[in-house]
């Protein structure tokens, strides 16, 4: 059995795919690794670029079915013991990610996934900020709607296949849903080192699609999870309230989202303060739509102040 299967789903990724694949080849040079690239119906030069890596990668071409479907295709084609999903625009940072993962998996058979701290980079590869992840806890991941495993998370492929990979009906939360379901069969281990990267740019799905569909999906992913995997009463209430709160947050970016209604519903479910929420944001949501106009006035006032002081 191969040790690592690195799965790269890509759709129209001609801009960054070279950098990402070169980083994978470099960081896995000392490990028994297969690199599976699933081309999800790209219409740009992605397929042409991937031809450079013939004999180095396993290339699977499919119709454009979405990221979750592409990830699943890679998971079920994999022969490795451990898997890593790498977005086409997120180059790997360090080979230590793999060596640290092996150390943990070998001594902790009940550990199903390991996840490191990571850094956010811009479209030029410059570091914007460092993300320090929390230690694993179901109260935080389920109850506070926090996807603790992020870039660089390595997992046991046998369990990923056992739960049938990602749910392809989710466009925005298939990764979070995957980790939620996987967490019901074992625990995750945090690696307190900066070992991965995530690229922030306007074309990222998480940036460009912050609308009503994403908001509704944040609610449904928790509702469906709790239906399939019932939790204790307090955790379930906290989880559902947090889902509505996180869905309401997107009202900041899209006027069609009923932020005030969902914020009130979250408070009603929890019957108290929602862990992880911020007071200023709760006030903003409860005062919608007036807070939106106030925010714009403050922004204009701030701009005028800057102009006067030039």
C-alpha atoms as one frame of an Amber mdcrd trajectory, in Angstrom:
protein
   0.000   0.000   0.000   1.193   3.511  -0.831   1.729   5.695   2.230   0.243
   8.974   1.008  -2.313   9.823  -1.660  -2.319  13.535  -2.447  -5.557  14.411
  -4.239  -5.800  17.625  -6.243  -9.242  18.599  -7.589  -8.906  21.306 -10.229
 -11.275  23.388 -12.289  -9.836  26.095 -14.554  -6.693  26.212 -12.466  -4.132
  27.101 -15.134  -2.877  30.081 -13.112  -1.675  28.181 -10.032  -1.631  24.455
 -10.834   2.067  24.450 -11.828   3.115  25.995  -8.541   0.926  23.638  -6.543
   2.056  20.446  -8.265   5.726  21.454  -8.065   5.293  22.023  -4.320   3.684
  18.590  -3.882   6.469  16.863  -5.808   9.093  18.669  -3.725   7.562  18.122
  -0.276   6.724  14.439  -0.855  10.071  13.479  -2.423  11.095  11.391   0.596
   7.760   9.628   1.028   5.966   6.837  -0.825   3.361   9.019  -2.504   0.907
   9.023  -5.375  -0.408  12.311  -6.770  -3.943  12.093  -8.151  -5.192  15.109
 -10.106  -8.895  15.187 -10.936  -9.620  17.632 -13.739 -13.238  18.655 -13.156
 -14.129  19.631 -16.718 -11.763  22.602 -17.021 -12.298  24.819 -20.065  -9.046
  26.783 -19.852  -5.483  25.508 -20.422  -5.481  23.310 -17.299  -5.449  20.011
 -19.209  -2.600  21.236 -21.413  -0.566  22.286 -18.376  -1.168  18.943 -16.688
   0.348  17.203 -19.707   3.757  18.406 -18.492   3.425  16.045 -15.527   2.668
  12.892 -17.489   4.240   9.921 -15.732   4.464  11.847 -12.449   0.793  12.258
 -11.643  -2.289  10.108 -12.113  -4.668  12.254 -14.153  -8.417  11.659 -14.114
 -10.634  13.761 -16.366 -14.328  14.107 -15.636 -17.236  16.353 -16.595 -17.719
  19.452 -14.460 -19.523  17.912 -11.467 -18.164  20.129  -8.699 -15.326  20.017
  -6.180 -16.896  17.437  -3.867 -17.411  15.019  -6.741 -13.823  15.553  -7.903
 -12.514  14.918  -4.382 -14.556  11.727  -4.133 -13.244  10.559  -7.478  -9.711
  10.961  -6.123 -10.511   9.310  -2.796 -11.965   6.154  -4.358  -9.164   5.940
  -6.935  -6.494   6.241  -4.239  -4.264   3.408  -3.044  -2.726   5.192  -0.091
  -3.074   4.667   3.626  -3.356   8.378   4.316  -4.971  11.091   2.200  -4.475
  14.815   1.723  -6.734  17.083  -0.335  -4.842  20.000  -1.877  -6.702  22.779
  -3.660  -5.218  23.635  -7.045  -4.250  27.124  -5.860  -2.803  26.183  -2.448
   0.870  25.141  -2.758   2.222  22.895  -0.017   4.584  24.505   2.439   6.688
  21.858   4.164   7.594  18.173   4.065   7.305  18.222   7.857   3.553  17.978
   7.377   3.984  14.376   6.230   6.622  13.330   8.751   4.615  14.757  11.672
   1.464  13.021  10.437   3.174   9.635  10.291   4.500  10.036  13.842   1.012
  10.644  15.205  -0.808   7.992  13.184   1.710   5.284  14.116   1.300   5.755
  17.863  -2.399   6.723  17.926  -4.521   4.192  16.014  -7.766   5.934  17.039
  -6.663   9.217  15.485  -8.400   9.628  12.130  -7.048  13.021  11.036  -4.252
  15.444  11.864  -4.369  19.145  11.058  -1.680  21.864  11.345  -1.664  25.605
  11.791  -1.541  27.390   8.453  -0.922  30.695   6.765  -3.107  32.767   4.462
  -1.375  34.012   1.319  -2.500  36.390  -1.418  -2.561  35.829  -5.163   1.156
  36.688  -5.299   2.049  34.200  -2.556   2.748  36.835   0.106   1.717  35.934
   3.655  -1.303  37.914   4.852  -1.665  36.333   8.286  -1.023  33.200  10.327
  -3.857  31.006  11.569  -3.413  29.231  14.910  -5.927  26.392  15.070  -7.664
  25.258  18.235  -7.066  21.886  19.818  -9.671  19.394  18.714 -12.976  19.350
  20.551 -16.412  18.274  19.357 -17.956  21.086  21.425 -16.091  23.629  19.311
 -16.276  21.924  15.933 -19.920  20.878  16.181 -21.290  23.321  18.735 -19.607
  26.465  17.433 -19.704  25.714  13.695 -15.917  25.733  13.400 -14.222  23.647
  10.739 -11.091  22.971  12.775  -9.360  20.847  10.096  -8.165  23.240   7.412
  -5.437  23.270   4.767  -2.920  20.476   5.258  -5.274  18.064   7.024  -4.198
  14.448   6.504  -6.668  11.630   7.207  -7.001   7.864   7.133  -8.337   6.977
   3.697 -10.004   3.749   4.821 -12.423   5.732   7.015 -12.953   8.359   4.315
 -14.104   5.578   2.006 -16.185   4.034   4.770 -18.271   7.218   5.086 -18.468
   7.523   1.263 -16.276  10.601   1.074 -17.840  13.999   0.699 -21.509  14.771
   0.182 -21.638  16.073  -3.386 -24.974  17.804  -2.795 -23.101  20.452  -0.794
 -21.310  23.085  -2.861 -19.915  25.214  -0.030 -19.758  23.004   3.072 -18.839
  19.542   1.782 -15.476  19.722   3.566 -17.041  20.703   6.895 -19.714  18.006
   6.542 -16.983  15.450   5.780 -15.043  16.318   8.949 -18.217  16.331  11.041
 -19.124  12.807   9.937 -15.561  11.501  10.183 -15.278  12.845  13.750 -18.007
  10.418  14.835 -15.650   7.463  14.324 -12.532   8.753  16.082 -10.697  11.878
  17.165  -8.499  14.410  15.385  -5.062  15.645  16.477  -3.837  19.209  16.129
  -0.228  19.741  14.998   0.933  23.029  16.594   3.171  24.002  13.686   2.672
  26.252  10.660   2.769  23.619   7.900   0.182  24.584   5.249  -1.190  27.441
   3.171  -4.491  28.761   1.845  -4.650  31.313  -0.935  -7.032  34.249  -0.549
  -8.122  35.723  -3.868 -11.378  37.089  -5.363 -12.027  33.932  -7.421 -12.084
  31.628  -4.387 -15.495  30.016  -3.959 -15.569  30.976  -0.284 -15.019  34.618
  -1.266 -17.008  35.003  -4.477 -20.182  33.085  -3.549 -21.241  34.565  -0.225
 -24.961  34.588  -0.979 -28.271  33.026  -0.014 -27.318  29.540  -1.248 -24.210
  29.473   0.933 -26.232  30.770   3.886 -28.939  28.129   3.520 -26.294  25.431
   3.206 -24.730  26.460   6.522 -28.045  25.687   8.182 -28.785  22.478   6.304
 -25.346  20.943   6.888 -25.880  21.040  10.673 -29.565  20.101  10.493 -28.776
  17.010   8.420 -25.766  16.065  10.539 -27.795  16.189  13.761 -30.470  14.062
  12.104 -27.947  11.396  11.105 -25.753  11.622  14.206 -27.841  12.760  17.217
 -25.852  14.635  19.875 -26.689  15.431  23.482 -29.409  18.064  23.889 -27.159
  20.966  24.913 -24.621  20.385  22.141 -27.377  20.003  19.543 -28.999  23.305
  20.584 -25.664  25.088  20.537 -24.841  23.620  17.106 -28.136  24.617  15.519
 -28.003  28.116  17.019 -24.442  28.548  15.761 -25.507  27.417  12.284 -28.195
  30.100  12.115 -25.768  32.693  13.488 -23.128  31.814  10.880 -25.747  31.879
   8.134 -26.926  35.292   9.339 -23.355  36.619   9.151 -23.541  36.512   5.362
 -26.171  39.275   5.483 -23.186  41.602   5.739 -22.366  40.693   2.116 -25.824
  40.047   0.669 -29.053  41.950   1.337 -31.211  38.951   0.377 -30.119  37.057
   3.486 -32.551  37.515   6.428 -29.819  38.275   8.932 -32.039  39.753  11.647
 -34.595  36.929  11.418 -31.942  34.236  11.637 -30.108  35.990  14.461 -33.319
  36.125  16.493 -33.990  32.465  15.700 -30.491  31.529  16.878 -31.079  33.278
  20.198 -34.454  31.563  20.539 -32.921  28.123  19.958 -30.079  28.639  22.408
 -32.141  30.572  24.967 -29.005  32.470  25.836 -25.696  33.701  24.494 -24.273
  31.827  21.525 -20.708  30.699  22.184 -18.244  32.129  19.702 -20.468  35.040
  18.693 -19.264  38.649  18.924 -21.351  41.366  20.566 -20.791  44.003  17.875
 -21.846  41.555  15.145 -24.924  40.412  17.082 -25.974  44.065  17.503 -25.382
  44.733  13.799 -27.582  41.768  12.802 -30.347  42.609  15.258 -30.496  46.204
  13.992 -30.758  45.287  10.305 -31.569  46.934   7.941 -30.831  50.219   9.775
 -27.348  49.094  10.810 -26.429  48.677   7.131 -27.175  52.346   6.460 -25.365
  53.406   9.630 -22.327  51.416   8.570 -22.274  53.180   5.214 -22.535  56.575
   6.911 -19.652  55.730   9.216 -17.573  54.568   6.259 -18.291  57.847   4.421
 -17.451  59.836   7.560 -14.207  57.922   7.931 -13.316  58.639   4.299 -14.058
  62.359   4.692 -11.861  62.476   7.782  -9.011  60.863   5.864  -9.410  63.382
   3.010  -9.398  66.357   5.383  -6.174  65.198   7.007  -4.298  64.763   3.733
